[in-house]
Amino acid sequence: MKNVSPKTAPTKIARALVSVSDKSGLDTLAAALVRHGVEIISSGGTLKYLAERGIAVTPIEKVTGNPECFGGRMKTLSFPVASAILYRRGHETDEAEAATLNIRAIDLVVCNLYPFESVAKTNPAEDVLIENIDIGGPTLIRAAAKNHADVTVITAPMQYTALIDDMDAHQGATSFALRQHMALAAFRHTARYDGMIAAKLEDLWQAEGRTIVITPDSGTALRYGENPHQSSHVHADPFHAGIAGTVPLQGKELSYNNLLDADAAWRSCGDAALVAPTALPATVSIIKHLSPCGVAAAATPMQALEMAWAGDPVSSFGGILAFNKAVDADIAAWLQDRFVEVIVAPAYSAGALALFAKKPNLRLLCLPVYDGSYKQPMVRSISGGYVVQQEDTGADADFKPATANPFPADKSALARFGVMACKHLKSNAIGLFSETPEGMSMIGAGMGNPNRLVSMKQAVEKAHENGHADLKDCVLVSDAFFPFADNIGIAAAAGIRYIVQPGGSVKDKDVIKACEEQDISMAFTGRRHFRH
């Protein structure tokens, strides 16, 4: 038996199966195929489209031996069609079997799939959604891609020009390089298509988990990655609104870092809004390098902005801002002489947009307030794979007194606000939170350090730097337990009297004792909020 390796020579196209939902560019493609003497096989709407334009077409039933049936569910799926695509040219046994079975080769498959994504975005009835799942198309595409040694597969109108140019260059044949390139594109195409179906059905049927398929051609290229020498892409979830798929109302192109920071601002602002008292409906978060440098809740967006900015004026310069309320002209005027990279808000007044237009590089994103209702999986790459976890959503429900001197009830609202803000700081995280007649805000923070003592010192120093000399009425929040009592000594020396932490350390008794000796009230939440 003779077995051949994949061909690298140009392969003549004599017969093409063309079945497309998207008819754009089809006239040009068909004209090129006719010019090269290619027989076109088609069905349904594609056959009708070509026939109306005077293009000679062979109906698919002349190949399959059966008519289209079951409301169009069965057209191309058949032994004769699959065999014509899959049998190996030049393979002794395959060639003999093809001759015996009267199988004539199909050398080109042009197929784009039912528009599942666009239909799914309209949230149709389930039966409509199911009918827009293409079965025959992916089968044809995968068969042609598998046999790319002999068969060319085209899955999108944007590929037509490359196909036509290649055929013109090779007298009606295609090069192995083109076939290989298009085969890879085809496998990526069907992978993403199947992933979208699974993801939409997971939503519809409220299934656990989330299917995520990322292919190199499914994203939008960014200017660069974390640093200028790194390439990067953003891949938007087609079915859930978020930062990734939002088009700026104005401003220069968003960068990789902008997107990460904007997402952090959006999530932290929304989380703060979930627990802010009803008297403080406006929340603002300011992000720098993925951690909040300012978070506040107040009666108005302007008050919240001023309080958040005051939490760390130096770091707020060049930051990313998120609002849970509409941004008006007063806010835009206040920001005119302050440099910020991106603003995220649910709406902007006409006056605000007019003022922001004077800062053409400023990006404005309009997005509904984050509410944590969509349980998005959090994915990070590691060497050799990925780690995936549930998002850290929801507010801590229980604040259990840990010390003999109970945590005061009038500090509970500030404590809840502080926990939701602190969980967005990089670990090891310590946040200091203050309440005034105007609202609640973070007045100092330490984060991203290899030990909690450094974060404790930084939080206190930052509060003092921002003009908060007296810390006796603030609440200190830690994202994880205190491993030793030495942290309490720093807090006591700074005059701090109220602490909230998860608890759970083997040294909890020592920490509680240190608090009681210093007349500090401490509460345990029972839940850690590490953010690596």
Secondary structure as GFF3:
##gff-version 3
##sequence-region A 1 532
A	DSSP	beta_strand	11	12	.	.	.	ID=ss1
A	DSSP	beta_strand	15	20	.	.	.	ID=ss2
A	DSSP	alpha_helix	26	35	.	.	.	ID=ss3
A	DSSP	beta_strand	39	42	.	.	.	ID=ss4
A	DSSP	alpha_helix	44	52	.	.	.	ID=ss5
A	DSSP	beta_strand	58	59	.	.	.	ID=ss6
A	DSSP	alpha_helix	61	64	.	.	.	ID=ss7
A	DSSP	three_ten_helix	70	72	.	.	.	ID=ss8
A	DSSP	alpha_helix	79	86	.	.	.	ID=ss9
A	DSSP	alpha_helix	92	100	.	.	.	ID=ss10
A	DSSP	beta_strand	108	112	.	.	.	ID=ss11
A	DSSP	alpha_helix	116	120	.	.	.	ID=ss12
A	DSSP	alpha_helix	126	131	.	.	.	ID=ss13
A	DSSP	alpha_helix	136	146	.	.	.	ID=ss14
A	DSSP	beta_strand	152	154	.	.	.	ID=ss15
A	DSSP	three_ten_helix	157	159	.	.	.	ID=ss16
A	DSSP	alpha_helix	160	169	.	.	.	ID=ss17
A	DSSP	beta_strand	173	174	.	.	.	ID=ss18
A	DSSP	alpha_helix	176	204	.	.	.	ID=ss19
A	DSSP	beta_strand	220	221	.	.	.	ID=ss20
A	DSSP	beta_strand	233	234	.	.	.	ID=ss21
A	DSSP	three_ten_helix	243	245	.	.	.	ID=ss22
A	DSSP	alpha_helix	256	275	.	.	.	ID=ss23
A	DSSP	beta_strand	282	288	.	.	.	ID=ss24
A	DSSP	beta_strand	291	298	.	.	.	ID=ss25
A	DSSP	alpha_helix	301	310	.	.	.	ID=ss26
A	DSSP	alpha_helix	313	316	.	.	.	ID=ss27
A	DSSP	beta_strand	319	323	.	.	.	ID=ss28
A	DSSP	alpha_helix	329	334	.	.	.	ID=ss29
A	DSSP	beta_strand	340	345	.	.	.	ID=ss30
A	DSSP	alpha_helix	350	356	.	.	.	ID=ss31
A	DSSP	beta_strand	363	366	.	.	.	ID=ss32
A	DSSP	beta_strand	378	382	.	.	.	ID=ss33
A	DSSP	beta_strand	385	389	.	.	.	ID=ss34
A	DSSP	beta_strand	400	401	.	.	.	ID=ss35
A	DSSP	three_ten_helix	409	411	.	.	.	ID=ss36
A	DSSP	alpha_helix	412	422	.	.	.	ID=ss37
A	DSSP	beta_strand	430	436	.	.	.	ID=ss38
A	DSSP	beta_strand	439	446	.	.	.	ID=ss39
A	DSSP	alpha_helix	452	465	.	.	.	ID=ss40
A	DSSP	beta_strand	475	478	.	.	.	ID=ss41
A	DSSP	alpha_helix	486	493	.	.	.	ID=ss42
A	DSSP	beta_strand	498	501	.	.	.	ID=ss43
A	DSSP	alpha_helix	508	517	.	.	.	ID=ss44
A	DSSP	beta_strand	521	524	.	.	.	ID=ss45
###
